[in-house]
Amino acid sequence: MGAERRSRFVLRTTRQCDFMQDFGKDYFRYIPVRPRDVQWGLYVTGAGCAHVMPNVPYPPARHPELYDFSWEHGRTLPENQIVYISGGRGEFESGPTGTRQIAAGTVLLLFPNVWHRYRPAKETGWSEFWVSFGGASIENLREEGFFAPEHAVLTTGVTDLILGPFRRLLGRLRDGQAGFSHLMAADTMEILAAILTAAPIESEIMVAKGPQDVTAYEDRIVAEAMRLIWGQSHEPMTVARVAKQLPLARRSLERRFRTVVGHTIHDEIVRCRLERATRLLTSTNLSIEEVALASGFGSADTMGRVLQRIEGVSPREYRKRLTRP
């Protein structure tokens, strides 16, 4: 490890330890959830941090029975939890992931009713931050494919993008000032957003393709092409524009994409535009022309021809048939 890298590591570790010392050797608190917290859409049920020394039993004692567990039996939670390992190493196991080795800068995403277990290595221990939470907003993110039990282990590195909102959340939890429950919910959402930002490979694979599961595509070039297509669906995306942003000749990219996905890049662009258009038709009051432009079609006539060919109806008929009440 170079001197500069070593100094950054020492500084980062010192800051983490100083922060944990503000709360004592380790800190956690569980809080009741009020009906208004549930109506908010995201609520926190507890959070904490711990610096687990080598050769110390894990997990730390005094947790409520609902959250306590042993390595032998594991645990199943009724809610979501984020565990951020900011130092040390260990192991994690769940049904969907199998056994995984954990290093500093790893996020563990725990899901309701999914069995799991984790622990630090005896020879190193580890430092952890965690928050338990639930709510309709989180359920919606999971249903939309942003997070999944199959991707419970994410590599983010040790970053203030995640440590910062964790520190704020724990400070609010400790101080308990008015409105702290909603502010902690905002901190939790920031942590989730930071996780997707800091875990580029996993997040691209999980969220790039939108409605269809892109997790099946292990080819990183194809996954990046998907991210470009679905991340810029409102713009006049073309095959040439996709190829220009990737380290592969257009013809090679098109062959590779078709081999992996089963259809062409152009087909995927059209599919992406159509998915956006049909969603806007059924969930907004935008005019047909506005929907076409917002979806990247360029004109209402072009969108109408595509919708007629694929769905068998015009945009106006599609909106009338499927508009939500």
C-alpha positions, -999 to 999 in steps of 0.1 A, spaced: 0 0 0 15 34 -11 21 61 15 -7 84 2 -32 56 0 -22 44 35 -26 79 49 -61 82 34 -70 48 49 -57 58 84 -75 92 82 -108 76 72 -105 49 98 -97 75 125 -128 95 116 -150 65 118 -136 56 152 -139 92 165 -175 92 154 -183 59 171 -167 71 203 -192 100 204 -218 73 209 -198 50 232 -181 17 222 -212 9 201 -246 25 199 -281 15 188 -317 25 194 -350 11 183 -380 34 181 -418 28 178 -435 35 145 -464 59 145 -493 57 120 -482 90 104 -447 76 99 -463 47 79 -484 72 59 -452 91 50 -441 61 29 -408 54 46 -401 49 83 -371 39 104 -375 14 132 -339 14 145 -303 22 137 -268 18 152 -231 15 148 -205 -8 163 -168 -14 163 -164 -51 168 -129 -60 181 -111 -92 171 -121 -124 189 -152 -108 204 -186 -126 203 -210 -114 176 -235 -99 174 -232 -75 203 -255 -83 232 -286 -65 244 -305 -63 211 -343 -72 212 -351 -108 205 -366 -98 171 -333 -85 159 -309 -108 178 -295 -139 161 -268 -165 163 -246 -178 135 -259 -213 139 -296 -203 134 -293 -171 114 -322 -147 113 -353 -136 93 -365 -100 97 -400 -85 92 -385 -54 75 -356 -41 55 -321 -34 68 -289 -19 55 -256 -30 70 -225 -10 59 -192 -26 67 -167 3 69 -137 -16 83 -125 -52 88 -138 -83 70 -161 -112 75 -187 -134 57 -224 -132 47 -249 -159 37 -285 -159 25 -306 -183 5 -305 -161 -27 -268 -152 -25 -251 -182 -9 -220 -176 11 -200 -144 3 -168 -130 17 -171 -95 30 -145 -67 30 -145 -31 41 -166 -10 18 -194 -36 14 -231 -30 18 -254 -58 29 -291 -54 19 -314 -74 41 -350 -81 30 -382 -90 48 -387 -127 53 -354 -136 37 -332 -158 59 -296 -146 64 -266 -145 87 -233 -126 88 -203 -122 111 -169 -105 112 -137 -126 109 -124 -134 144 -89 -122 135 -100 -87 123 -134 -79 137 -152 -51 118 -169 -17 119 -205 -15 110 -233 10 105 -269 -2 101 -305 10 98 -338 -9 98 -367 5 79 -398 -2 59 -427 15 40 -445 16 8 -418 36 -9 -393 8 -3 -417 -18 -15 -422 1 -47 -384 4 -53 -381 -33 -48 -410 -41 -72 -394 -18 -98 -362 -39 -96 -339 -13 -80 -330 -37 -52 -333 -75 -50 -324 -103 -25 -302 -118 -53 -280 -87 -51 -278 -84 -13 -240 -78 -13 -228 -47 -30 -193 -33 -33 -192 5 -27 -159 12 -11 -155 32 21 -171 65 11 -185 96 27 -214 94 3 -227 66 26 -210 74 59 -223 110 58 -260 103 58 -254 74 83 -238 99 107 -266 124 103 -292 97 109 -276 84 140 -272 120 153 -309 126 149 -317 92 165 -296 102 195 -309 137 199 -346 129 192 -356 164 181 -390 172 167 -396 158 133 -366 135 135 -385 104 122 -392 121 88 -357 134 86 -343 99 93 -365 86 65 -348 112 42 -314 101 54 -323 65 47 -334 73 12 -301 92 7 -282 62 18 -300 40 -7 -293 65 -35 -257 67 -25 -254 29 -25 -265 28 -62 -242 57 -70 -212 41 -53 -217 5 -66 -214 12 -103 -212 -23 -117 -240 -38 -96 -263 -7 -99 -259 -6 -137 -268 -43 -139 -298 -38 -115 -314 -6 -127 -301 1 -163 -328 -18 -182 -359 -8 -163 -389 -32 -166 -370 -62 -180 -345 -78 -156 -310 -69 -168 -294 -90 -142 -293 -119 -167 -267 -100 -187 -232 -105 -172 -216 -89 -203 -205 -55 -191 -205 -39 -225 -241 -50 -231 -251 -38 -196 -235 -4 -203 -254 -2 -237 -286 -10 -218 -278 18 -193 -273 43 -221 -305 33 -238 -328 33 -208 -311 62 -191 -317 85 -220 -350 73 -233 -363 109 -236 -336 118 -260 -332 110 -298 -310 80 -291 -296 61 -321 -275 30 -326 -246 51 -337 -249 73 -306 -248 42 -283 -218 27 -302 -199 61 -300 -200 59 -262 -186 24 -259 -151 9 -265 -163 -13 -294 -168 -8 -331 -205 -4 -340 -207 -36 -361 -190 -57 -333 -213 -41 -307 -244 -49 -327 -233 -85 -331 -225 -89 -294 -257 -72 -283 -279 -94 -305 -261 -126 -294 -266 -117 -257 -301 -101 -258 -317 -118 -287 -327 -87 -307 -310 -56 -321 -300 -24 -304 -325 -5 -325 -353 -29 -313 -342 -21 -277 -343 16 -283 -378 13 -298 -389 -8 -269 -375 17 -244 -393 46 -261 -425 27 -263 -424 17 -226 -420 54 -217 -447 65 -240 -473 40 -228 -465 50 -192 -469 87 -200 -501 80 -219 -517 62 -190 -504 83 -160 -503 119 -173 -525 144 -191 -498 153 -216 -509 157 -252 -501 129 -277 -475 152 -293 -459 160 -259 -458 123 -250 -441 115 -283 -414 142 -278 -409 132 -242 -404 96 -252 -378 103 -279 -400 94 -309 -396 128 -325 -432 130 -337 -467 118 -329 -469 101 -363 -438 80 -356 -450 70 -322 -485 62 -336 -471 39 -362 -449 20 -337 -478 17 -312 -502 5 -339 -477 -21 -351 -468 -35 -317 -500 -29 -296 -526 -28 -325 -541 5 -313 -535 42 -318 -521 63 -289 -556 78 -282 -572 44 -281 -544 31 -259 -549 60 -234 -587 55 -234 -584 18 -228 -558 17 -201 -559 51 -183 -559 46 -146 -590 57 -128 
